[in-house]
């Protein structure tokens, strides 16, 4: 049963996020973050970007926060079940470790594994599960269509969903033979008789770096993007009969050329999609599919390539500024093994050297502006310069925190200035922290997370080899 503390936690987070108002500040580049201090009498209601689904442009799908009132599950699941900030950050750390594990030596049972565990108890004793993110879309699968709410994830290739009901009730459903070429694409190192299955079906198992897993039958059925009217017969997906995950399924927006959603819808959407994430749990965003015209102020940077990890979206960071001060950083810290943009990671991860430099400059400017510090919280730690203390701030007595603007520059001279809500991560009504973290291993990926992507429409032109940012594209 949900606790009252969980309910007040949700109300606090929604009001804090919705009250992050940005005002330009003089002298060094700063923005003011206004934090509302009154939390009683909060109305929990869905604030849709478009008031009527008929207003939704063609090939556009509504994106909702999985735990918010706009979610299809809102009527079935109490909003008080929203995970705590501690659990959100725990899951985020585990997701990052799972992504990093895909760079480490491993044995593959199938090409979408992160790590293959031999000890089944390691799965059975799992406590904290990885998260593909908290942003969901609705699609229809099967004939007649069954509405499913899936997390869309640029860090995953395979689309899968729980198959609790009988999939054979769909007249368009079919299993995949273990001997078929498409099963061979999914399973790299196998012989069909290893499954000891009389029906000779194509089984899969995905085990992530944290030990969470999903397994079932590789199948085909008709996929209907109901809000766009687009139908894809014989869509390949995972029909998971057993899963150790807190989500109902994933729409895989990774770059795999055979099995990803993009590959299977290439003829219609031309390898192009964009999204705007909901800025609060009570609001909505969108996922746009296919080519279209863009505003003149869209900024495109080229994807970089890494043939060893073709599913990830690699980008090149060329410089970072904090409050107008260019950081003195070694770009080689970004170049190996590289930087990816990811829809499911919450907090941006940087190499420890770059993070230390950013953190200390940010803390110096905050201290010079008169803002004190409190204890570190979770992955938001203490700077290497002792006098700057932690990167977390007491917000209980200050309704307007002036935050230095953090700017990232990518290849092709594409610079984005981060919104104040993308700079401070609100923990609760009294605490906010710098929304970045350092990697523990020099060989880890840098990851540009979704907290820093909010307020931008992010455009993935995969066939064109470029990533775009549209500031204010979510309004």
N, C-alpha and C positions, 0 to 999 in steps of 0.2 A: 504494500500500500504506500502511496506517495506521502511524503512528509510535508508539513507546513513550511519547513525551512526550504524545501525544494521549490515551493510555490513562490515564496518571497524572493528567492534567488533569481527565478525567471523574471519576475516583475522588475527587480532591480536592474538586471542586465538589459532588458528591453528599453527601459527608460533611459539608462545611461547611454546606450548606443544611439537611441533616437535623438538624444540631446547633444550630440557632438557637433556643435555649430562652429564653422570656421570663419575667422576674421583676420584679414591681413594686418600684421604688426610691423612697426617701423624699425629702423636700424638693422640688426641682423635679421635675415629672413626667418620669420616665425609665423605660426598660426595659433590663434587662441582656441582652446577646446573648452567649451562651456559644459560643465557637469551639473545637471539638475540634482538638487539635494532633497527633494520631496518625493516620497515613494508611495504614499498612501493613495487610495482611490484610483489606481491605475486600471484603465479599461483594456482588457486583452481582446483585441479584435484584429482581423486580417485587413491590411491596407494594400490592396492590389495595385500594381503598376498601371494596369488597364482595368477599368471597372467592369467590363463585359468581355467574355471570351471571344465574342464576335468582332471585337476591336483588334484582336491579335493579328498582326501582319502575317502574310503567308509564310510557311516554313518557320514559324516561331512557336516555341513551347514555353509555357510558364515554368519557372523555377521557384521552388518553395524551400523554406528551411524545414528540415525533417521533423523538428520538434515544435514548430510554430503553429499558430492557429490557421494558417493557410494550407497546411499539409492535409492531404486526403485522410490521413490517420488521426487528425485532430479530434474527430468526434468519437473515435474508438479508443484513443489513448489520451489520458489526462496530460495536460501541459506540465503538470507538476513532475512528470517523469523526465523532464529535460535534465541531461547530465550536469553535474556540478562543474565549475571551472577546473577544479582539480582533475576530474575524470577526462574532460576535454583535452587538457594538456597532457595527461598520461597517454591517452589514445594517440595524440599527435606525435608524441615522442616515439611511440611504438611504430607508428606508420613510417616515420623518418627512418627508423632502424630497419624496417622492412625494405624500404626503397634502397637504403645503403647496402643491404645484404645482397641485393641483386648485382652489385658490383664485385662481391667477394667470390672467391673460388667456391664452387658448389657442384653437386651432382644433380642432373636434371632427370626427373621422371617425365615431365612435360615442359614445353617451352614457355609456359606462363608461370612456372614455379618461381618463387624467390629462393627458397631453401628447402631441400628435401630432408626431413627428419626421419631417423631410423627408430627413435624411441617414441612409441605411441603414447606413453605416459606424459611426455612433454606436451602433447596436444590435450590430453584429458585433464591435465592439471592447470590448463591455461586460466589465468585470472584476468589479465588486462588484454583486451582485444584491440587490434589495429582498426583504424577508421579510414574509409575511403573518402570521407568528407560528410558534410551535413546537408548537402543541397540535392534535392530530388526533383525528378520530372515524372510525368505519367505517360505511359504508352499502353497500347492494347496488343496482346499476344494471343494468337490462336483464332479458330473459327468455331463457334462464335467467339468474339474477342473477350478476353479477360483483362480488366484494367490492372496494371501493375505500377507501383511506385518504385522507381530505381534511382540510386545515387549515380550521378554522372561523374566519371573519373578519368582524367587525362593520364593517370598513372597506370591504368589497366587496359588490356587489349580485349580480353574475353568478356562478352556480355553474358551474365548468368542471373538466374532468378531461382528462388525456392520453388520446388515443385511439390507442394504439400497435397494439392488436389490431383486428380487423375489427369495427366496430360493427354491421355488417349481420348478424352472427351472432346478434344479439338479434332475436327475432321481434316485439318491441314497439318497435323503433327506427324512427324516420322522420326524414327531413330536413325542413327548413322552406323553403318557396319564398321567393325574394327578393321576390316581389310580395305576399306575405301581410301582413296588418296587424301580426302579431306581429314580423315582421322589420323593419317600419317603426318599431315601438316601440324596437327595439334600435339601428337605424342611422338617425340623424337626418338626415344630409346625404349622400344618395347617390341614384344612379339605378342600376337593376339591371344595365344593359348595361355599366357601368364595370368589372364584374368579368370580362367577356368569358368567360362560362361557359355552355356549351351546356345544362347541366342547370338553369340559372337558380336556383341554391341560395343560401341566405342565409349569406354569409361574414361573419365578424367579426374584428377585430384590436384588441386592447387593448394600448396602450403606456403604461407607467408613467413617472413622473417621472424615474426613474433610468436609463431606456433599456431595462429588461427588458420583455419582451412575451410575449403568447400570442395565437395566431390559429388559426382553424379554422372548423368548420361549426356554425351554430346549429341545434340538433336537439331531438328529443323522445324520451323513453324512460320506462320504468316505474321509479320510484324506490321502493325498499323500505328503510324504516328498520327493519332487522332486529331490533334490540334492543327495539323498541316494537311491532312487528307492524303498523305503519302503511304502507300502500301508496298511492302517488300516480301514477296512470297519466298519460301525456302530460306528464311533467315537462320543462320547458324548461331546457336547459343548453348549455354550450359544449363541443363535442367538439374539443379542441385537437389539431391535427395537427402544429403546430410551436410550440415554446415555448422561451424563454430564461429559465427559472426553475428553481430547485433543488427546487421542491415538485411533487407529483404532481397536485395540483388543489386547489380551494378550494370550500368551502360558503359561499355569499354570504349573510350575515346582516345586510346593510344594509337600508335602509328604502324602497328603490324600490318603488312601488305596483304594478308590473307584473311584473317579472322576478325579484325577490329570492325566496329560499327562503320567507320569511315571507308574501309575497304569494301564492305558489302553494300554500301549506298553510294559508291563512287559515281555511278552513271547519273544519279539524280543530284547529289550535293557537291560533286566535283572536289571532294576533299577539303571543304571549307566549312567552318563553323565559328560562332562567337558566343560569348556568354557575358551576362551581367549578373553578379551574385547579389542576393538580397542583402541590403545593408543592415537590416535588423531581423530578428526572428519573426517579427509581425508583418514584414513586407515581402514582396515578391521580386523576382528578377526574370530573366529570360535566357533561353538557348535558341539561337538562330542558326538555321541550317542552309547551306548553299550560297552561291555567289550573289552579290547585290552591289549597289552603289554605296560608296562611303563618303562621309563628310570630308571637306577639304583639310580639316585639322587632324585627320588620322595620321598616326606616326607608325611606320613599319620598320622593323629591324629584321635582318636575315636570321633564320635558324642556323645554328652551327650543326655540324654532323659528328656523330660518334658511332662508327660502324659496329662497335662491340655492343652497343645498347640502343638499337634502332627504334625502340618503342618510346623512348623519352623525348621530350621537346627541349633541346639544348639551345641556350641563348648565350651571348657574350656580353658580360658587363665590362665597360671600359673605365668607368669612374664613379665615385660616390661623393656627394657633398652633404655636409651637415650644417645647417644655418648659413649657407653660402661659403663655408670653408671646405676646400677640396681636400679630401683625405689623402695622406701619403701612404699608398698601398702598393703592394707588389702584385701585378696582374697575374703572375704565374700562380698565385693562390686561387684564382678563379679558373685558370686554364686546365688544371688537373685535379680531379677527373672531369671537371666542367660544372656548369650551372644549368639547372633545368627550371622550367616554370611548371607548377603543379596545382591542379584545382583542389586537391584533397588535403594538402599540408596547410595547417593553420598559421604557424609562425615561421617566417623566413629564417633559414639557416645559412650562415656564412662560415667560411674558414675561421678558425680561432684568431689568427693574426688580424684579419680584416675586421672581424667582430670586435676585438679588443680596441682597435683604432677608432671605429665608429662609436662604440659605447663610451669611451673615455672623452671623446670630443663632445658628444651629446650631453654627457653628465657635466662637463665643464661649463657648457653654455647654460644648462639648466641651473646649476649652482650660481653662476654669475647673474642670473635673472632673479635670484632669491628663493629658489625652490629647494627645500630640504629633502632628505631621503628617509626611507624607512628600511626595514629589513628586506633581504632578498626573498623572492617567492618562486618556488618550483624551479623552472629552468631559467628564470630571470635572475641572474646572479650578481655578484659583487665585482666591480671593476678592478683592474690590476693596479690602479692608482688609489691607495687607501683613503686619501682625503675626500674622494668623490663618493665613497660609500656605495650604496646599491643604486640600481636603475629603476627602482620603484618609488612612487610618490604618494604621500598622504593627500587624498582629494577631499577629505571630509569638511575642510574649512575654506576651500578655494573653489569657487564656481567657474573661474576662467583661468585655465592653465595655458600659458604661452609656450608653445612647443616649437623648437627649431625645425624648419622644413628639411626633410631628408630627400635628396634627389638622386635617382639612379640614371646613369647614361649607358646606353647599349650601343652595339654596332650601328653604323649608319647615322651616328650623331643623334640618336633618339633619346631624349631626356624626358623623364616623368617626375613630377613633384608629388610626393605622397601627401594625401589628406591627413589631417591630424588624427583621425580615427584609425589610420593605417600606421601611425607612429606609436601611439600608446594603446596597450591592450588593457581593457577595463576588467579588473578582477572582481571587484564588488563596489559598494557605495563609498568605500573609504580608500581604495587602493587602485592605482593604475601603473603599468610598467612598460618600459621600452619594448616594443613588439618584435624583437629580434633575438636570436640565440646563436651561440657558437657551436660548431661541430667539435667533437672530441678527437677525431682521427684526421690527420692531414690528408688522407686519401678519400675522405668523404665528399659526396656531392654538395655543392651549394644549391639551395632550393628556394625559389621565389614563391612564397606561399600566398594563400588566399586572403589573409588579412590585408596584405599590401595591394591586392588586386581590386578590392572593393572601390566603388565609385568610378571604375573604368569599365568600358566594354572592351573585352580582350578578344581579338580576332586571330584565329588560327587559319591561315591559308597554307595548308600542308602541301598541296600540289605546287603552289607558287613559292614555297620555301621561305615564308616570312610570317612574322608575328606582329600584330598591330595593337595599338592602344588608342582608344577614343575617350578623351576626358569628358566627363559629363554625359556619356552615352547611356547612362542608366536612368536619366531623369525622364 
